[in-house]
């Protein structure tokens, strides 16, 4: 089985990253924004795994790091959803434009 | 050595009273606060008397001389080995004598105030302040470290300020308190610099070591006498500046201007602070450092001598013209303190005479405390009854206030120096030492003692005789006097018992204090001196005092136009004296016209425009910038995320650029 070159994987993760960023900036629905953040995190995970495999094949740090990031992402999603629920209770919407009071 | 730790209780009990009354006096202990304060001082008076008895008659009797004893010593702040600020208690003849005087007079004033201040709104606060004062004054006299004495020195100044301004709703009291504080502060600056000079050269702050090093041929002594500034040695400068501090507290000319105004405080306070105890702190300070003062040929002691003589004379002349009872007494205090300073200044190398001045000064301090406190408390009774400080408004009070009359008469005789009252003995000692020191000063002192008799009896005759007896509303049409006296009527006799008791005790003191064998107990080196007989020497002062009394009787016994004619005859002299030699005006001129205009205004301008201006500029710039960029904080999460990513992108680019 021929190896997939590193650059291919990096292209995928970069694409994923910018897709996530695009989603984060353009979507107004907070759940969608949260999903975009998850995309960004996953692109980072792919990077970690890929670099681990191609640069240090006999080590596992990159993989462990990825596992940690997944755990943290889960926690973060829980917090974010809690925030979104609270915002919904206050504004009766999950549109981020409606929660525009975070200013001076 | 016996255990002396209990001595610390003498100052600490009034402090405890201050803390308790200060914290709870207003709300919870209002009625009790007088009792609590008085009890604390009563115990410390008892302890003081016990200490004095032990010191003079038990421990002193064994060795035959009264050596200084360090009763307690706790290092508070140590700079280097040998240079530390200690909280220590020193017992020597003068400090033991002073704790007795201070606690005793304080006790009398506490008891007197039970009646005098009854019903005052800030009764608890008043006793708290009295406790604070008593604590600081006792601490001052017991200090064994020059910096410790400075701390207590400022504490007495502070409590004096609080008590002068006790009636803070009266603008005049507020002004007087400020004046007292500022004038004494100014003098204390001299004191502080003096301390620094002396302790820098002596390399210690401890009194005992300092005196030992600066009164003999030691390396420190050589250093301090060779260092000089403006042609005067550092030692003289140090001693002079310390004396300036003492002169400020003791109201010597020309720093006396605060004392007459300090009479705005409640009368018992005047008796305690501004007559018997605090104002003699300066005398005490010079006495404490006396061996050092004596050493360099007494150059600074000459200043002490002339400053004392000048103050004694000036104050006596001013006292003859004042019409406010308490002001007359204030000037009389100043004059008597001048006497004490004068006695300290008499120095010459004839063995006995050197210590005579010291002993005489301390003796006068001792007797003066009794009769001056008595005079003030009598004035307190009079003011309490008649509700006026003016001599014009009173007269013929001898039937209305018989006990006060007797006590006042005793005090007047004592201060005038009529034998066998206490003032006679101490004043004779002072005159004797002045005679040996300087004939001119002796003349001034003698003349002043005549004047003293005159103005005291002027006061006495004006208050108690002069007019027909006052019954009910017979007061002169003074605006302050007429109404209240009529209300008072005869309903509540002369004064409550708590006010009479201190008068009687102090009158006994004024009668008998002169018989204390002072030269055996309080001498500067602690070795008892034999009693010296006064004999013929007493004739001149007593005769002058009697002349003074007769002139006063001639002028003021009956209401007449004689005083007016005499005043007119003296013309400008009378007017100048009446206006206190225009010293206040000179001060006002110097401060308002010169200091305010030439220093104050430019400084204010710099402060307002440059210092404040810089600050304002900083604030304005900050405000402008924030106003300009606050739009960035739009409150939209996605904008923030964008800035965040833009920042990261920027940093990434930067790092890549730098890295390659």
Interface residues (C-beta under 8 A of the other chain):
Chain A: X21 X24 X25 X33 X96 X97 X99 X100 X101 X102 X103 X104
Chain B: X630 X633 X634 X635 X636 X637 X638 X641 X642 X645
